[in-house]
Amino acid sequence: MNARYTRRQTIVAGASLAAGTALAGCVGIEDEPSETSDDDADDGTAPEDDGETDGSRTGPLEIRNVQVTATEPTGYGEYEPISDRVVSGSDPIWFYLEPVGVTTVPTDDGKERVELSGELTISTDDTTVFSDSIPFEYELPPDQVDQLYLTVKFTPGSTGEPGRYTADIVLRDQQREDGGEARATTGFRIEDDEPKRPDTDLAVDTFEFAQERPTGYGEYTPVDELVFDPDETIWLYIEPADVALERRGDEDWFELDVIITLYSPDGDDHRPIRSTETGPVPAGQTLEDLYFAIDLSARDPAVGEYTVELEMIDRVARSEATATRTFEIYDRDLELLEIYREFLEEEGIEIERLTIRNETISLNYHSAYEYDTEDFGGEIGTIAGSYAVFVDEGFSAAQLRASGTDTADQEFAFRVESDVAQAWIDDEISRDEYVDHVVESIRRRD
C-alpha cells in the first residue's frame, strides 16, 4: 500500500479571500488612506457618492463593518458574529468586511471591473505571527457593485498559542493612480482548550479512482469510465472527514486505520491492504487536508467486475466508516483465455494453471494418459488444435508453452508458435505440418 497524508498549513497558515455582492453601487475619491478601528468598525454607514470620472466610478476607499465570525458569511450582511471574539485554537474563523468607495471600470461586456489587493497581518505582543497578500479581481453587473463584501478565512491551528491577537487588514485599489488604500484593525482571543472532537463520527468524504498517482490533497484526475486493462496501475484517492484528535502530553495526536479489501469477479477476496497512520499534528497545522493514495493493482487479474470495500477506523474517537466501489477489468486475451479454459475442461483436461504474460500463454495440466501413447498424443492434439482456433479468434500471444505430468508422474513439455497455428488455420500449411511442428517440440523431463 502506498499511503500519504498532508496537513493544511494554518498559523498560522491559511487565509483566503472570498468575495460576494448583493445588489447596488460604490463611488468617490480620496487622496489619503482611511483607517478603521474596532470602535467604528461596526458603523455600517456608507460614504457619499462623489460621482464618476472618465467613465470609472471612484470614491474614498474605506473599510466598513468589520466582524469576526465563527462560520463563513453567506451574503452581504449575512453573518453570525462572535460576540466576545473568543475563539478556539483549533477552529477556523472569518473576518467579514465591507469595502466602500471602490473604483470600478466599465468593461466591454457592460460589467464593472473591481481590482483590489488585500493584506492580512496577525500579530500578538508586537510580534507578527502571520502575514499574507491576496489579490481580488472581479467583474460585476452594474447593479451589484454597491453592496460589495469580502471575507477572509483564517485558521489559528490546533496548537495556536492562547492570548490576544490583532488582525490588521489593508485594501489597496489597483485601479487608482494614487494607489488608494484603506485599513481596518480588529482583534480576537484564543483560549487554551483541549482539541475538540468532531460533532459527527468519522466519515468517508471522497473515495475515487485516479488516472495516476495523486500528488497532493485534491490533486488527482478522476477516472470517468471504470474499465481497466489487466496491466494498468489502479489508484485510489481517499479523503476521510471528521478525524478526531486527542491530547498526549503537549501535542494533539490522531490514529487512523485504513483497510482495503478487494473481491475478484468470482467472489474471492485478496489479502487486505492495511495501513495505520498515527502521529502528532505539528504546531500550526490541522487534519483538514488528510488524504490517502493507494495502489490497488491486482495480481493475475481476471476479466470481470471487482468490488472494493473500504473500512476506516478512528482509534481516538472509536468510530468507523465504510464505503464500497466497483470497477471492471477487461482484456480480449483474458476473455478468450477463460473461454479456452472452459473448452479444455469440457474436453476432460485437468488444468493446474493457465495464464498469459509477456506474450506467452502458459498451460500446466495433469494428463489422463501415459507419456508417448496414442491417447497422450490425441490429448496434445486437442490442446494444440483448439489453440489454433483461439489464435484465429484474436489471441495476441506469440506462443503457447504447455507442461504437465502423465499418469506415471513423468514430466513433459511442448510448445506451439502462434504464427504456425495461424498458418494452419489459413491453409498455408497442412495438418501434418502443423502436427510435426508440435510433436518436434515435445520433451520429457528426466
C-alpha positions as CSV (number, residue, x, y, z in Angstrom):
1,M,0.0,0.0,0.0
2,N,1.2,3.4,-0.8
3,A,-0.3,5.9,1.6
4,R,0.4,9.6,2.1
5,Y,-1.2,12.3,4.1
6,T,-0.7,16.0,4.3
7,R,-2.0,18.6,6.8
8,R,-3.1,22.1,5.8
9,Q,-0.7,24.9,6.8
10,T,-2.5,27.3,9.1
11,I,-0.9,29.8,11.9
12,V,-0.6,30.2,11.2
13,A,-1.2,29.3,7.9
14,G,-4.2,29.8,6.0
15,A,-6.0,32.8,4.9
16,S,-8.1,33.2,1.8
17,L,-10.1,36.0,0.4
18,A,-13.6,35.4,-0.9
19,A,-16.0,37.9,-2.3
20,G,-19.7,38.4,-2.7
21,T,-22.1,41.0,-3.8
22,A,-25.7,41.9,-3.0
23,L,-27.2,44.5,-5.4
24,A,-26.2,48.2,-5.6
25,G,-23.2,50.6,-6.3
26,C,-20.0,52.2,-4.7
27,V,-18.1,55.6,-5.7
28,G,-16.0,58.6,-4.7
29,I,-12.2,59.5,-4.5
30,E,-9.9,60.1,-1.5
31,D,-6.3,61.4,-1.6
32,E,-5.3,59.9,1.8
33,P,-5.9,56.4,3.0
34,S,-8.5,55.9,5.7
35,E,-8.3,53.8,8.9
36,T,-11.0,51.9,10.8
37,S,-10.7,50.6,14.3
38,D,-12.8,48.4,16.5
39,D,-14.6,51.5,17.8
40,D,-16.1,52.4,14.4
41,A,-15.8,49.0,12.5
42,D,-19.5,48.2,13.1
43,D,-20.7,51.6,11.8
44,G,-22.2,50.2,8.6
45,T,-22.7,53.7,7.1
46,A,-21.6,54.4,3.5
47,P,-19.7,57.5,2.2
48,E,-21.4,60.0,0.0
49,D,-21.1,59.5,-3.8
50,D,-18.5,61.8,-5.4
51,G,-19.6,60.9,-8.9
52,E,-17.8,59.3,-11.8
53,T,-14.6,60.2,-13.6
54,D,-13.8,59.2,-17.2
55,G,-16.4,56.5,-17.2
56,S,-15.0,54.9,-14.0
57,R,-16.7,55.0,-10.6
58,T,-14.4,56.3,-8.0
59,G,-14.7,57.2,-4.3
60,P,-12.9,57.4,-0.9
61,L,-11.9,53.8,-0.3
62,E,-12.9,52.8,3.1
63,I,-13.4,49.6,5.1
64,R,-16.7,49.4,7.0
65,N,-18.3,47.0,9.3
66,V,-15.5,44.6,10.3
67,Q,-16.8,41.5,12.0
68,V,-15.3,38.2,13.4
69,T,-17.5,35.2,12.7
70,A,-17.4,31.5,13.5
71,T,-19.0,30.4,10.3
72,E,-18.5,31.6,6.7
73,P,-20.7,34.6,5.8
74,T,-23.2,33.7,3.2
75,G,-24.0,37.2,1.8
76,Y,-24.0,40.9,2.3
77,G,-24.8,41.5,5.9
78,E,-25.4,37.8,6.4
79,Y,-23.1,36.6,9.1
80,E,-23.1,35.4,12.7
81,P,-20.6,37.5,14.7
82,I,-18.7,36.1,17.7
83,S,-19.9,38.4,20.4
84,D,-16.9,38.2,22.7
85,R,-14.4,37.4,19.9
86,V,-13.0,34.5,21.9
87,V,-12.1,31.5,19.6
88,S,-10.7,28.0,19.9
89,G,-7.2,27.5,18.7
90,S,-8.4,24.5,16.5
91,D,-11.3,26.2,14.7
92,P,-11.3,28.5,11.7
93,I,-12.6,32.0,11.9
94,W,-13.7,34.5,9.3
95,F,-13.2,38.3,9.1
96,Y,-16.2,40.0,7.3
97,L,-15.6,43.5,5.9
98,E,-17.4,45.8,3.6
99,P,-15.2,47.9,1.3
100,V,-16.9,51.1,0.0
101,G,-15.7,53.8,-2.5
102,V,-14.1,51.1,-4.6
103,T,-13.1,52.2,-8.1
104,T,-14.8,50.3,-10.9
105,V,-14.0,50.4,-14.6
106,P,-16.6,49.6,-17.2
107,T,-15.8,46.5,-19.3
108,D,-16.6,45.9,-23.0
109,D,-19.4,43.5,-22.0
110,G,-21.2,46.0,-19.8
111,K,-19.9,45.0,-16.4
112,E,-17.9,46.8,-13.8
113,R,-14.4,45.6,-13.0
114,V,-13.1,45.7,-9.4
115,E,-9.4,45.2,-8.7
116,L,-8.2,45.2,-5.1
117,S,-5.2,43.7,-3.3
118,G,-5.7,42.6,0.2
119,E,-3.2,42.0,3.0
120,L,-3.9,40.3,6.3
121,T,-1.4,40.5,9.2
122,I,-2.0,38.7,12.5
123,S,0.2,39.7,15.5
124,T,0.4,39.4,19.2
125,D,2.6,41.3,21.7
126,D,4.1,43.3,18.8
127,T,5.2,40.0,17.1
128,T,3.8,39.2,13.7
129,V,2.8,35.5,13.5
130,F,1.1,35.5,10.1
131,S,1.1,37.7,7.0
132,D,-0.2,37.1,3.6
133,S,-1.3,39.1,0.5
134,I,-4.3,38.1,-1.6
135,P,-5.4,39.6,-4.9
136,F,-9.1,40.3,-5.5
137,E,-10.3,40.8,-9.1
138,Y,-13.9,40.6,-10.1
139,E,-16.3,41.8,-12.8
140,L,-19.8,42.7,-11.6
141,P,-23.1,43.7,-13.2
142,P,-23.6,47.5,-12.6
143,D,-26.4,47.0,-10.2
144,Q,-24.3,44.7,-7.9
145,V,-21.3,46.9,-7.1
146,D,-22.7,49.0,-4.2
147,Q,-23.0,46.2,-1.6
148,L,-19.7,44.6,-2.0
149,Y,-18.3,42.5,0.9
150,L,-15.1,40.4,1.4
151,T,-14.4,37.5,3.7
152,V,-11.0,36.4,5.0
153,K,-10.7,32.9,6.4
154,F,-8.1,32.2,9.0
155,T,-7.3,29.0,10.9
156,P,-5.1,29.5,14.0
157,G,-4.1,25.8,14.2
158,S,-4.9,23.2,16.7
159,T,-2.0,24.3,18.9
160,G,-2.4,28.1,18.4
161,E,-0.9,29.8,21.5
162,P,-3.6,31.3,23.8
163,G,-3.7,35.0,24.1
164,R,-4.9,38.3,22.5
165,Y,-4.3,38.7,18.7
166,T,-4.7,41.7,16.5
167,A,-5.8,41.4,12.9
168,D,-4.7,44.3,10.5
169,I,-6.4,44.3,7.2
170,V,-5.2,46.6,4.3
171,L,-7.0,47.0,1.0
172,R,-5.4,48.8,-2.0
173,D,-7.4,49.9,-5.0
174,Q,-5.3,48.8,-8.0
175,Q,-7.3,50.9,-10.5
176,R,-6.5,54.2,-8.8
177,E,-3.4,56.1,-10.0
178,D,-2.7,57.3,-6.4
179,G,-2.9,53.8,-5.1
180,G,-5.9,54.4,-2.8
181,E,-5.6,52.5,0.4
182,A,-7.9,51.6,3.4
183,R,-7.1,49.9,6.7
184,A,-9.0,48.3,9.4
185,T,-8.0,46.7,12.7
186,T,-9.8,44.2,14.9
187,G,-8.9,41.6,17.5
188,F,-9.7,38.2,18.9
189,R,-8.5,36.0,21.7
190,I,-7.5,32.3,21.6
191,E,-8.5,30.2,24.6
192,D,-6.3,27.4,25.9
193,D,-8.5,24.4,25.2
194,E,-8.3,20.7,24.6
195,P,-8.6,19.7,20.9
196,K,-12.3,19.5,20.0
197,R,-13.5,16.2,18.7
198,P,-15.8,16.4,15.7
199,D,-19.5,16.7,16.3
200,T,-20.1,13.8,13.9
201,D,-18.5,10.4,13.5
202,L,-15.7,9.6,11.1
203,A,-16.8,9.7,7.5
204,V,-15.5,8.9,4.0
205,D,-15.5,12.3,2.3
206,T,-14.0,11.2,-1.1
207,F,-13.5,7.7,-2.5
208,E,-12.4,8.0,-6.1
209,F,-10.3,6.2,-8.7
210,A,-7.5,8.3,-10.1
211,Q,-5.8,8.1,-13.5
212,E,-2.4,8.3,-12.0
213,R,-0.8,8.6,-8.5
214,P,-2.3,11.6,-6.7
215,T,0.3,14.2,-5.9
216,G,-1.4,16.1,-3.1
217,Y,-4.7,16.9,-1.4
218,G,-7.3,17.2,-4.1
219,E,-4.5,16.9,-6.7
220,Y,-5.7,14.0,-8.8
221,T,-7.5,13.3,-12.1
222,P,-10.7,11.2,-11.6
223,V,-11.4,8.2,-13.9
224,D,-14.6,8.6,-15.7
225,E,-15.1,5.1,-17.1
226,L,-14.0,2.5,-14.5
227,V,-12.8,-0.1,-17.0
228,F,-9.1,-1.0,-16.7
229,D,-6.6,-3.1,-18.7
230,P,-5.1,-6.1,-16.8
231,D,-1.6,-4.4,-16.7
232,E,-2.9,-1.0,-15.8
233,T,-2.0,0.5,-12.4
234,I,-5.2,1.3,-10.5
235,W,-5.0,4.2,-8.0
236,L,-7.5,5.1,-5.3
237,Y,-7.8,8.6,-3.8
238,I,-9.4,8.7,-0.3
239,E,-10.3,11.7,1.9
240,P,-11.5,11.0,5.5
241,A,-13.6,13.6,7.3
242,D,-14.1,14.4,11.0
243,V,-10.9,12.7,12.2
244,A,-10.6,13.1,15.9
245,L,-7.6,14.3,17.9
246,E,-6.6,13.7,21.5
247,R,-4.1,15.5,23.7
248,R,-1.0,13.4,24.5
249,G,1.4,15.5,26.6
250,D,1.7,18.8,24.9
251,E,0.7,17.5,21.4
252,D,-2.5,16.6,19.6
253,W,-2.5,13.1,18.1
254,F,-4.6,11.2,15.6
255,E,-4.7,7.5,14.9
256,L,-6.5,6.1,11.8
257,D,-6.7,2.7,10.3
258,V,-7.4,2.3,6.5
259,I,-8.3,-1.2,5.3
260,I,-9.0,-2.1,1.7
261,T,-10.4,-5.5,0.7
262,L,-10.6,-6.4,-3.0
263,Y,-13.1,-9.0,-4.2
264,S,-12.5,-10.8,-7.6
265,P,-15.2,-11.4,-10.1
266,D,-15.5,-14.9,-8.7
267,G,-16.1,-13.6,-5.2
268,D,-12.7,-14.5,-3.8
269,D,-11.1,-11.8,-1.6
270,H,-7.5,-10.8,-2.0
271,R,-5.2,-10.2,1.0
272,P,-6.4,-6.9,2.6
273,I,-4.4,-3.8,2.2
274,R,-4.0,-2.2,5.6
275,S,-2.2,0.9,6.9
276,T,-2.3,2.7,10.2
277,E,-1.4,6.4,10.2
278,T,-0.7,8.0,13.5
279,G,1.3,10.8,14.9
280,P,1.2,14.3,16.3
281,V,-0.2,17.3,14.4
282,P,2.6,19.8,14.1
283,A,2.2,23.2,15.5
284,G,0.2,25.4,13.2
285,Q,-1.4,22.5,11.2
286,T,-4.7,20.7,11.1
287,L,-6.0,17.4,9.7
288,E,-8.3,19.2,7.2
289,D,-6.2,18.1,4.2
290,L,-5.6,14.4,5.2
291,Y,-5.7,12.1,2.2
292,F,-4.6,8.6,1.1
293,A,-3.2,7.4,-2.2
294,I,-3.4,3.6,-2.7
295,D,-2.1,1.4,-5.4
296,L,-4.9,-1.2,-5.9
297,S,-3.4,-3.2,-8.8
298,A,-4.4,-6.8,-8.6
299,R,-2.1,-9.8,-9.2
300,D,-3.1,-12.1,-12.1
301,P,-6.2,-10.1,-12.8
302,A,-9.3,-11.8,-14.3
303,V,-11.8,-10.3,-16.6
304,G,-14.9,-9.1,-14.9
305,E,-16.2,-6.8,-12.1
306,Y,-14.2,-6.3,-8.9
307,T,-15.6,-4.9,-5.7
308,V,-13.5,-2.6,-3.4
309,E,-14.5,-2.4,0.2
310,L,-13.1,0.5,2.3
311,E,-13.1,0.5,6.1
312,M,-11.6,3.3,8.2
313,I,-11.3,3.1,11.9
314,D,-10.7,6.2,14.1
315,R,-9.0,4.8,17.2
316,V,-9.2,8.1,19.0
317,A,-13.0,8.5,18.7
318,R,-13.7,4.8,18.4
319,S,-15.8,5.3,15.3
320,E,-15.8,3.6,11.9
321,A,-16.7,4.5,8.3
322,T,-17.2,2.3,5.3
323,A,-17.6,2.7,1.6
324,T,-17.8,0.4,-1.5
325,R,-16.9,1.0,-5.1
326,T,-16.7,-1.3,-8.2
327,F,-14.6,-1.4,-11.3
328,E,-14.1,-3.7,-14.2
329,I,-11.1,-5.3,-15.8
330,Y,-11.4,-6.2,-19.5
331,D,-9.0,-7.6,-22.0
332,R,-9.7,-9.6,-25.2
333,D,-6.9,-12.0,-24.4
334,L,-8.1,-12.7,-20.9
335,E,-11.7,-13.1,-22.2
336,L,-10.5,-15.7,-24.8
337,L,-8.3,-17.4,-22.2
338,E,-11.3,-18.1,-20.0
339,I,-13.3,-19.5,-22.9
340,Y,-10.2,-21.6,-23.9
341,R,-10.1,-22.8,-20.3
342,E,-13.7,-23.8,-20.3
343,F,-13.3,-25.7,-23.6
344,L,-10.3,-27.7,-22.4
345,E,-12.0,-28.6,-19.1
346,E,-15.1,-29.8,-21.1
347,E,-12.7,-32.0,-23.0
348,G,-11.6,-33.6,-19.7
349,I,-8.2,-31.9,-19.4
350,E,-7.3,-31.3,-15.8
351,I,-5.8,-27.8,-15.7
352,E,-3.5,-26.8,-12.9
353,R,-2.6,-23.3,-14.3
354,L,-3.5,-21.3,-17.3
355,T,-2.1,-17.7,-17.6
356,I,-1.0,-15.2,-20.1
357,R,2.0,-13.0,-19.6
358,N,4.7,-11.4,-21.8
359,E,3.0,-12.6,-25.0
360,T,3.1,-16.2,-23.8
361,I,0.2,-18.4,-22.7
362,S,1.4,-20.9,-20.1
363,L,-0.6,-24.1,-19.5
364,N,0.2,-26.6,-16.8
365,Y,-2.1,-29.7,-16.6
366,H,-2.3,-33.3,-15.5
367,S,-2.6,-35.7,-18.4
368,A,-5.1,-38.6,-18.2
369,Y,-2.7,-40.8,-20.2
370,E,0.9,-42.1,-20.1
371,Y,3.6,-40.4,-22.0
372,D,4.2,-41.4,-25.6
373,T,0.9,-43.3,-26.0
374,E,-1.6,-42.7,-28.8
375,D,-4.2,-41.3,-26.3
376,F,-1.5,-39.0,-24.9
377,G,-0.8,-37.7,-28.4
378,G,-4.5,-37.2,-29.0
379,E,-4.8,-35.1,-25.9
380,I,-1.9,-32.9,-27.1
381,G,-3.7,-32.7,-30.5
382,T,-6.8,-31.3,-28.7
383,I,-4.8,-28.7,-26.9
384,A,-2.8,-27.6,-30.0
385,G,-5.8,-27.8,-32.4
386,S,-8.1,-25.7,-30.2
387,Y,-5.2,-23.2,-29.5
388,A,-5.0,-22.6,-33.3
389,V,-8.8,-21.8,-33.3
390,F,-8.4,-19.3,-30.5
391,V,-5.4,-17.7,-32.2
392,D,-7.6,-17.1,-35.1
393,E,-10.3,-15.6,-32.8
394,G,-7.8,-13.0,-31.6
395,F,-5.2,-14.4,-29.2
396,S,-2.3,-11.9,-29.3
397,A,0.2,-14.2,-27.6
398,A,3.2,-15.3,-29.6
399,Q,3.2,-18.8,-28.3
400,L,1.7,-21.5,-26.1
401,R,4.0,-23.2,-23.7
402,A,2.5,-26.3,-22.1
403,S,3.8,-28.6,-19.4
404,G,2.5,-31.2,-17.1
405,T,2.7,-34.7,-15.7
406,D,1.4,-38.0,-17.1
407,T,-0.2,-40.9,-15.1
408,A,3.2,-42.2,-14.2
409,D,4.2,-38.8,-12.8
410,Q,6.6,-38.2,-15.7
411,E,7.1,-34.5,-16.5
412,F,6.9,-33.3,-20.1
413,A,6.6,-30.0,-22.0
414,F,5.8,-28.8,-25.5
415,R,5.1,-25.5,-27.3
416,V,3.1,-24.1,-30.2
417,E,4.1,-21.0,-32.1
418,S,1.1,-18.8,-32.8
419,D,2.2,-17.8,-36.4
420,V,2.4,-21.5,-37.3
421,A,-1.1,-22.2,-35.8
422,Q,-2.5,-19.3,-37.8
423,A,-0.8,-20.6,-40.9
424,W,-2.6,-23.9,-40.5
425,I,-5.9,-22.2,-40.0
426,D,-5.3,-20.2,-43.2
427,D,-4.4,-23.4,-45.1
428,E,-0.9,-22.1,-45.7
429,I,0.5,-25.3,-44.2
430,S,-1.0,-28.8,-44.0
431,R,-2.4,-30.5,-40.9
432,D,0.6,-32.9,-40.9
433,E,3.0,-30.0,-41.0
434,Y,1.2,-28.4,-38.0
435,V,1.3,-31.7,-36.1
436,D,5.0,-32.1,-36.9
437,H,5.6,-28.6,-35.5
438,V,4.0,-29.5,-32.2
439,V,5.5,-33.1,-32.0
440,E,9.0,-31.9,-32.6
441,S,8.8,-29.6,-29.5
442,I,7.7,-32.4,-27.1
443,R,10.2,-33.1,-24.4
444,R,10.2,-35.5,-21.4
445,R,12.0,-34.3,-18.3
446,D,14.0,-37.0,-16.7
